[in-house]
Amino acid sequence: MSTLKLDLENYKELLQEYIRTKDEQALYQAEQFSKQSMQHNISPEEIINVHIQSLQEIYPDMPDYIQASLNFLLETMISYGLAYQEYQSLRERQLELKSEISVAANMQKTLLSTVKPELDALDVGALSVPAKQMNGDYHHFVHDNEGSLGIAIADVIGKGVPAALCMSMIKYSMDSFPEMRMDPGVILGSLNRVVERNVDSSMFITMFYGLYNTVNHTFYYASAGHEPGFYYHKDREEFEEIDAPGLVLGVSSEATYHQKQVEVEQGDMIILLTDGVTECRQGDRFIEQEEILHVIKSYSHLPAQEIVENVFKHFERLQDFQLRDDFTLIILRRNV
């Protein structure tokens, strides 16, 4: 503190020297003074006050209007100093939150990770990209010993950390189910009761669950208010919507979910997605469903994983690389 006091006393000499000589050396010393002041948390208004006191000693007969202007500057800097301190405090808090969210996002990737299956009978492509650090979408694959592949795709109505926590709960609820094969309608009913009991009433989850039997190539599915999927007929080069009635998870513990099924022909595809795909926007224009299906069709000659990656790149470019919502797309194609 004594060194700082000495510097404040020397300020008048620095100022006087610069007024007299306009020497760059005096400016350099003033720069060093500023850096040391910051290290000692000296506020801008304190420096202004020392400047005024120094001028008063150098020019005892300083005009009143100059004194008034300096007082005005001092008051302005007092307000600036307070605002700057608040800004710095908020910035530090923001950096802390950003760091915490980054840790949470990495944990989410680990907790919600799923392994894309490699099957002879089925070509699988999957891609999920969050619009921000935390992903409000979820997808999961379950391969059992009976030759069936379970596919879950979900979207939380709400984003950020609460959405991530909801998805973690869904993931571990599914992991707790018995190893035996469960019908999609039964799975959604069980998850609905979990969500209804454990999730805030203001937050809901849409979910589509499908079960692909690789023995008879039948796809069984049920939906809890989720975005409809599509079935692509290769021979006709046409898409057909696949959907099933059902309330979003968490609305009512009494909700039931009806199961449907479709026979899958060789070369045909099943497309599952979230509303981050169907509600892509170019500027203020929403992309039409037909345009989305046209893009998928244009890449249908590629392996399933390349299809989803190319479709994502197409709509990412269309949105100037600024996703407005989480983007999740899954494609299943029968190989044999």
Salt bridges, closest charged atoms under 4 A:
GLU17 OE1 - ARG20 NH2 2.92
GLU31 OE2 - LYS35 NZ 3.55
GLU57 OE1 - LYS12 NZ 2.79
GLU96 OE1 - ARG93 NH1 3.10
ASP123 OD2 - ARG333 NH2 3.51
ASP155 OD1 - LYS159 NZ 3.35
ASP175 OD1 - HIS140 NE2 3.85
ASP175 OD2 - LYS171 NZ 3.08
GLU237 OE1 - LYS297 NZ 3.84
GLU238 OE1 - ARG236 NE 3.16
GLU240 OE1 - HIS233 NE2 2.91
GLU291 OE1 - ARG285 NH1 3.59
ASP325 OD1 - LYS159 NZ 3.11
ASP326 OD2 - LYS159 NZ 3.50
